[in-house]
Amino acid sequence: MINDIDALDIRLLVLDIDGTIAGQSNDVREPVKQAIRSAQAKGVQVAIATGRMYCSALRFYHEVASTLPLLAYQGAWIQDPATQQIYQHLPVSRTTAEALLDYFESDALRSLLSVHFYINDQLYVREVTPETKIYAERANIQPMPVGDLRKTLDSEPTKVLALSDDTAIIEQMLGSLRKQYTPAELYLTKSVATFFEATNPAANKGTAVRYLAEEMLGLSAQNVMTIGDNFNDVEMLEYAGLGVAMGNAPAEVQAIANWVAPDVEEDGAAAAIEAFVL
């Protein structure tokens, strides 16, 4: 991370969605859109990096008028909506997905979790739980209940998610599975306190933003500003020349950022763009 903020030449702005440009309303508010438009008018390119499904993120991609590939599923899926070209797809192996499922379906956990498998940009679930229903409404997607999720594993999942309203269970699973899997075997994170997420070890927002900036656009880290609000944003905040955490981010996430913006409900992303880009 670059410490001399004044020396930065920001040419790429990468935005998370939930908790960053979209708050409780699940929409991008006008002040944020206006700040993004002003940045684009100055020649700064804008990209979306999200844990969301590609199909669920598209609405926000169009709202911010991005023209770059969309980084979905924590960067495990990189696709250009204009050409439909998929530049990167890094799934979780079948054997790992099965092992995770065995763990989630243990006697201690089965009744406490909603398990989501994301395959070919579709959401598969054992059954539609109340938690899944709330999730699907916010994401504007249709979950596919299949009973036994093992039936879906003729294809490898892009992401595996376990959902529980009990945040202590999510913390406990994260601790337990981080002992079972090294970072070289599986990327484990939380996107919100109730979402445990697992992706391919090579997939996180940091590596995805680096790929977009360096491989696709010929930029360096000091040309990049990232804004995020949660643990799944840490790698992209660390990579960027300027990493901005939202005021609603956990303290540990704020601690690694160069700057902390106001809360999402106070249009903090707009404040960050105005401070460093405009």
C-alpha positions in Angstrom: 0.0 0.0 0.0 1.4 3.4 -0.9 1.7 5.8 2.0 2.2 9.0 0.1 -1.3 9.7 -1.0 -0.3 13.0 -2.7 1.9 11.1 -5.1 -1.0 8.9 -6.4 -2.4 9.2 -9.9 -5.8 7.6 -9.5 -7.0 6.2 -12.9 -9.0 3.2 -11.7 -11.7 3.3 -9.0 -13.0 -0.1 -7.8 -16.2 -0.2 -5.7 -17.7 -2.9 -3.6 -21.6 -3.0 -3.6 -23.2 -4.0 -0.3 -22.3 -1.7 2.5 -20.2 0.5 0.2 -22.3 2.0 -2.6 -25.6 0.3 -1.6 -26.9 0.5 1.9 -30.3 -0.6 3.5 -32.2 0.6 0.5 -30.3 -1.8 -1.8 -29.9 1.0 -4.3 -27.1 3.5 -5.2 -28.1 6.9 -4.0 -27.9 9.9 -6.2 -25.0 11.7 -4.4 -22.9 8.5 -4.9 -23.9 8.2 -8.6 -23.1 11.9 -9.1 -19.6 11.5 -7.6 -18.9 8.4 -9.8 -20.1 10.3 -12.9 -17.8 13.2 -12.0 -14.8 10.8 -11.6 -15.6 9.2 -15.0 -15.8 12.7 -16.5 -12.2 13.2 -15.3 -11.1 10.1 -17.1 -11.1 7.7 -14.1 -12.4 4.2 -15.1 -14.8 2.6 -12.6 -15.2 -1.1 -11.8 -17.3 -3.2 -9.5 -15.8 -5.9 -7.3 -18.4 -7.8 -5.3 -19.1 -11.1 -3.5 -22.4 -11.1 -5.3 -23.3 -13.3 -8.2 -22.6 -11.9 -11.6 -26.3 -11.7 -12.5 -27.1 -10.0 -9.2 -24.3 -7.4 -9.6 -25.3 -6.4 -13.2 -27.9 -3.9 -12.1 -25.3 -1.9 -10.0 -22.7 -2.3 -12.8 -25.2 -0.5 -15.2 -26.2 2.1 -12.5 -22.5 3.3 -12.2 -22.1 3.1 -16.0 -19.0 0.9 -15.8 -17.4 -0.1 -19.1 -14.9 -2.6 -17.5 -15.2 -6.3 -16.8 -17.2 -7.0 -13.7 -15.5 -8.8 -10.8 -18.1 -11.0 -9.2 -18.0 -13.9 -6.6 -15.0 -12.2 -4.7 -13.2 -12.1 -8.1 -13.6 -15.8 -8.9 -15.7 -14.8 -11.9 -14.6 -11.9 -14.2 -16.8 -11.2 -17.1 -17.3 -8.3 -19.5 -21.1 -7.6 -19.7 -20.6 -5.8 -23.1 -19.1 -8.7 -24.9 -20.1 -11.5 -22.5 -16.5 -12.7 -22.5 -15.5 -14.5 -19.3 -11.8 -13.6 -18.6 -11.5 -15.7 -15.5 -13.4 -18.4 -13.7 -11.8 -20.0 -10.7 -14.2 -22.6 -9.1 -14.0 -24.6 -5.9 -13.0 -28.2 -6.7 -15.7 -30.9 -6.4 -13.9 -32.7 -3.7 -13.5 -29.6 -1.6 -17.2 -28.6 -2.1 -18.2 -32.1 -0.9 -16.0 -31.9 2.1 -17.5 -28.5 3.0 -20.9 -29.9 2.6 -20.1 -32.9 4.9 -18.9 -30.3 7.5 -22.0 -28.1 7.2 -24.3 -31.1 7.4 -22.8 -32.4 10.6 -25.3 -33.0 13.4 -24.0 -29.9 15.2 -24.5 -27.5 12.3 -27.1 -28.9 9.8 -30.2 -27.3 11.4 -28.4 -24.0 12.0 -27.2 -23.2 8.5 -28.6 -22.4 5.0 -26.0 -23.7 2.5 -25.7 -22.1 -1.0 -23.9 -23.5 -4.0 -23.3 -21.1 -6.9 -22.9 -23.0 -10.2 -23.0 -21.4 -13.6 -24.3 -18.2 -12.1 -27.3 -20.0 -10.6 -28.0 -20.4 -6.9 -28.7 -24.0 -5.6 -29.9 -24.7 -2.1 -31.1 -27.8 -0.2 -34.3 -25.9 0.6 -35.5 -22.3 0.6 -35.1 -21.2 4.3 -36.3 -17.9 5.6 -32.6 -16.7 5.4 -32.3 -17.8 1.8 -35.6 -16.0 1.0 -34.3 -12.7 2.4 -31.0 -13.2 0.6 -32.6 -14.0 -2.7 -35.0 -11.0 -2.5 -32.1 -8.6 -1.9 -30.0 -10.2 -4.7 -33.1 -10.4 -7.0 -32.4 -14.0 -7.9 -34.4 -17.2 -7.9 -32.9 -20.0 -5.7 -33.2 -23.6 -7.0 -34.1 -26.1 -4.2 -32.6 -29.5 -5.0 -32.7 -31.4 -1.7 -29.3 -33.0 -1.7 -26.7 -30.5 -2.9 -24.4 -33.3 -4.0 -26.6 -33.7 -7.0 -25.4 -30.4 -8.4 -21.7 -31.4 -8.3 -21.4 -32.6 -11.8 -20.1 -29.0 -12.2 -17.8 -27.2 -9.8 -19.2 -24.4 -7.8 -17.9 -20.9 -8.2 -18.6 -20.2 -4.5 -19.9 -21.9 -1.5 -21.8 -19.9 1.1 -23.2 -20.8 4.5 -25.6 -18.5 6.1 -26.6 -18.2 9.8 -28.3 -15.5 11.9 -26.0 -16.6 14.7 -22.8 -14.7 14.1 -20.9 -16.7 16.7 -21.5 -19.9 14.6 -20.0 -18.1 11.5 -16.9 -17.1 13.6 -16.6 -20.6 14.9 -16.8 -22.1 11.4 -14.2 -19.7 10.1 -11.8 -20.5 12.9 -12.4 -24.3 12.5 -12.1 -24.4 8.7 -9.0 -22.1 8.7 -7.3 -24.9 10.8 -8.4 -27.5 8.2 -7.5 -25.6 5.0 -4.5 -23.4 4.4 -4.9 -20.2 2.3 -3.2 -22.2 -0.6 -6.1 -24.7 -0.5 -9.2 -22.5 0.0 -10.0 -18.8 0.4 -12.3 -18.3 3.4 -13.9 -15.0 4.4 -17.0 -13.2 5.7 -18.7 -10.6 3.5 -21.1 -9.7 6.3 -21.2 -11.1 9.8 -23.8 -13.7 8.9 -22.2 -15.0 5.6 -19.4 -17.5 5.6 -17.9 -17.7 2.1 -15.4 -20.1 0.5 -13.8 -19.7 -3.0 -10.9 -21.0 -5.0 -7.6 -20.1 -3.2 -6.5 -17.9 -6.1 -9.8 -15.9 -6.0 -10.1 -12.8 -3.9 -10.8 -9.2 -4.7 -7.2 -8.2 -4.3 -5.9 -10.6 -7.0 -8.9 -9.7 -9.2 -8.3 -6.0 -9.0 -4.6 -6.6 -9.6 -5.5 -8.6 -12.8 -7.8 -5.9 -14.0 -5.4 -3.1 -13.3 -2.1 -4.6 -14.4 -3.0 -7.3 -17.0 -5.9 -5.7 -18.6 -5.4 -1.9 -18.2 -1.6 -1.6 -17.9 -1.8 0.3 -14.6 0.0 -0.1 -11.3 -1.2 -0.2 -7.8 -0.6 3.5 -7.3 -3.1 4.2 -10.1 -5.9 2.3 -8.1 -8.3 3.4 -5.5 -10.6 0.8 -3.9 -13.5 1.3 -1.5 -15.0 -1.5 0.6 -16.6 -2.2 3.9 -15.9 -5.8 5.0 -13.4 -8.7 5.4 -13.8 -9.8 1.8 -12.5 -6.3 0.8 -9.3 -6.5 2.8 -7.1 -7.8 0.0 -8.2 -5.1 -2.5 -7.8 -2.4 0.1 -4.2 -3.7 0.8 -3.4 -3.9 -2.9 -4.5 -0.4 -4.0 -2.4 2.7 -3.8 -5.4 4.1 -1.9 -7.6 1.8 0.1 -10.7 3.3 1.6 -12.8 1.6 4.3 -16.3 2.7 5.0 -17.4 4.1 8.4 -19.6 1.0 8.8 -16.7 -1.4 8.3 -15.5 -3.5 11.2 -12.6 -1.9 13.1 -10.1 -4.5 11.8 -11.0 -3.5 8.2 -10.8 0.2 9.0 -7.3 -0.4 10.6 -5.7 -1.6 7.3 -7.2 1.2 5.1 -5.4 4.5 4.2 -8.6 6.5 4.9 -12.0 5.8 6.5 -15.0 7.3 4.8 -18.3 8.2 6.4 -21.0 5.5 6.8 -22.8 4.0 3.7 -26.0 5.7 4.8 -24.1 9.0 4.8 -22.9 8.5 1.2 -19.4 7.8 2.4 -18.3 6.5 -1.1 -19.2 9.9 -2.5 -17.1 11.6 0.2 -14.1 9.5 -0.6 -14.4 10.1 -4.3 -14.7 13.9 -3.7 -11.7 13.8 -1.3 -9.2 11.9 -3.5 -10.4 12.0 -7.1 -12.3 15.2 -7.6 
